Amino acid sequence: MNTATAERGSRRDVLPLKKDPSTNEATVTIASISNEDWYISRTYGVYHIPACPKGQSCSLLLITPRSDALDLGDNRRFPFAISARQIADDLLQDLQDHGVFVCAGPRPIAEELASAKARRDAFYHRLVQDGDTLWARGHSFREISDLHRRAAIALGIEREWAYVPVRMMECPVCGEKVKEGVAVCKHCHAILNEETAAKHGLGSPRTQAALLHAERNRAAASMSPARSVSDVSENAAASTNPSQSPRT
């Protein structure tokens, strides 16, 4: 029967459609080379396509068949099945340009990964060009969307409009904002990390001398394993206090 309804006297009952054997596919795999996490909500479920981990070629998501039902009113529901392929195609309708694709097999092959990367890079280059055009009109950050910034960052292209804020901290001396982990405050020139500053020839002479002797002691200890730790400690203490002579 080709129709979903049939006449039975004065009543019209909803009849389930026959399943198409071609839609009864096995599970399919979605692969992503994107560095973004994607969350997609549908009536038949919520899906999370994870970002590609660093050092790996892609991330994978296994899709299985699902079932759903249409509410026809009057306590009548029309159940139907959704194949894994149909779900995957539905999820990826807006993500293929971002490097997300359905694998032909259980895992992506090199050709599929290369094709996805070429498509994503081409799309991102178009977004960067579009961002340059929008920026040239009035240098307004409001004209630049997160999608434009994401494309520039993914391609490693530096643009003024693709500025990414850097986490800052307050200098404990002057209270001005500085980058986290800096050795010297650029405002008041206070030493914030003595060890890092001493490595670059900054800080007090005593700190630099202590660091130099500590490095020499570590090098000596690695060359002569039989040397005791107490000897190394005594030499380091003597180097920090020149007036005190080493014990004999």
N, C-alpha and C positions, 0 to 999 in steps of 0.2 A: 504494500500500500504506500503510495507516494505522499499522501496528505497526513497531517498530524491529528486530524479530527475525523469523525465518522458519525453519520446520522443514525440514531437509534430511536425511532419514533419521534416524540417531541423533545428529546433530550440529546444534547451534544456532549459526548464524553471525549476527554483528551486521551489519546493513545500514544504510548512511547514509540518513537521512531526506531527502526531497526538500525543496529550499529553497522557502520561501514568497516569491513575488515581492514581496510587500508589505514584506518586511524588507530588501530590497536598496536601501536609501536611500543618497543621496549623503552627503557629509560634513555634519556639523551643527556649530554653533558654540555654545559655552558662554560666557556673559557673567557677570561678577561685579562687583558694586558694593561688595563687602566690602573692608575694609582689612586683611584677614588672608590669609596664604598657606595654601592647603589642599593637602595631599599625601595621595593616595588610592592604596592598593595593591590590586590585584586579580590573579587568576591570569592574566589576559590582558594585564597591563601595569601600570606605575606612572604615575600622572598627577599633574601639578602645576597647580593652578588659581591663577594669580598674583593678588596683591593689586591692587586698583585703584590705579593711580598717581595721585599728587596732581595736581590740575588737569585730570584726565580723567574722563569719565563712567563708564567701566567698563574692565575688562580682558577679553581674549578668549582662548579656547582652542579650537582646531580639533580635532574628533574625527573619526577615520577608522574604517572597519570593521576588525575583527580576526577572527582564527580561533583556535580552541582545540581541545582534544581531551580526552576523558574516558578515564582509564586503567581498563579493565575487568578487568585481570589477565590472566595467561597470554599476555603480549605482545600483547594486543588493545587497540586504542584506537578511540574513537569520535569522529571529527572533526566539527566543526560550525562554522558561521560566526556571528558576532555583528555586527549592523548598528550603524552609528554612533548611531542613535537609541536602541537598546537599551543601548549603553554609556553614553550621556549620562544616560539615566534611572536607570541603576544608580549612577552616580557622584553624582547629585544627590539621592538619596533622603533624606539627612540635612542637606543644605546649602541647601535652598530658603528656609528661614526666615532665612538669613544674607545674602540678596541675591544668590544664585547661581541662574541659570536657563538654560534652553535657548532660544535665539533661534528665532523662526519663520522667519527668513531668514538670510542670511549675516552680517548685523549687526543689533544690537538697534535697535528704533525707540523713539521717545520714550514711547509708551504702555507698552511693556514695562519700560522703566527706571523709570517712575513707579510701576507696579504692584509691581515688585520692592522699591523703596524703601519703599512703604507697608507691604508685608508684613514687611520686615525691622524697620522702626521699631516696628510693633505687637508683634512678638515680643520685641524688646529692651525695650520698655516693660513688658511682662509680667515679664521677667526682673528688671528694676529693682524692681518692686513685690514680687516674690518675695524679692529681696535685702533690701529694707527689713523684710519680715516676719521673715526669719531673723535679721537684726541686732537687731531689737527683743527677741528672746527672751533673749539673753544677751550681746550685743555681743562675739561670738566670731568672729575672722577665719577660724577653721576651718570655720565653717558656710557661708562665702561661697566659691563656686567661681570659677575663672577665667572661666567663661562669664558669670557675673553682673558681674564687673569689666569684661569686654570690652564688655558691653552698655552699661554706664554711661559708659564712655569714648567709645564710638562715638556716643552721643547727646549727649555734652558735658554730662552731668549729674554734678554734684559730690556725692559721698557719702563719708562717713567710712570706710565699708567698702570703697570703691573706690580707696583710697590707692595711688598709684603711686610707688615709691621714686625719689628724685632722686639722680643721681650726685654724689658728694661728693669733696672732696680735703682734704688736711691743710694747715692754715695753717703756713707755714715758720717762723713766729715762736713760736707757742704750741703748735702740734701738734694743735689741735682741728679737728673736721670742719666744713668750710664748703662751700657750693655752688661749683661751678666757675664761674669768670668774675666773681666778686664783686670789688668794688673795695676794700672794707674788711672786715676780720675782725670779726664780731660779738662775739667773745669778748675779744680783746686790743686791738681797734681799730687794728691795724696796717694800713698802706696796702699793698694787694696789687697794685693797678693804678693807678699814679700818674696816667696820662692820664685814665682814667675818673673817678677821684676828683676831679681838678682841674676837670673839666667840671661837677661838682656842688658846687663850692666847698669841696672837702676837700683835704687835703694841705698841703704847705709853700707859703708865699707865693711862693717862687722858682719852684716848679713851675707854680703858677697863672699867674704873670706870663709865664713862657716860653710856656705854652700860649696865653695871650691874644695875645701878640705874634705867635706863629706863625699864629694865625687871621687877625690883621690883615694880615700879610704875604701870606697866600694870597689874601685878598680884594683887596689892592692889586695883586697880580700878575695876577689875573684881569681887573681893570679896566684896567690899563695893560700890555699885552703887551710893550711895548718895554723895560720895566724889566729890567735885567740880574739874573741869579741871584746874582751876587756881592754886589750891593747888598742884596738880601734877606737873604743869609747874614750879612753884616756887622751889619745891624740886629738880627737875632735874637741874635747873639753879644753885642752891646752891651746888649741888654735883659736878658740873664742875668747880666751883670756891670756893675752901675750905676757902679762906680768907674772903669771904663774908658770914655773918651770916644771917640766914633766918629772914624775917620780922616778927614782933609780932603784 
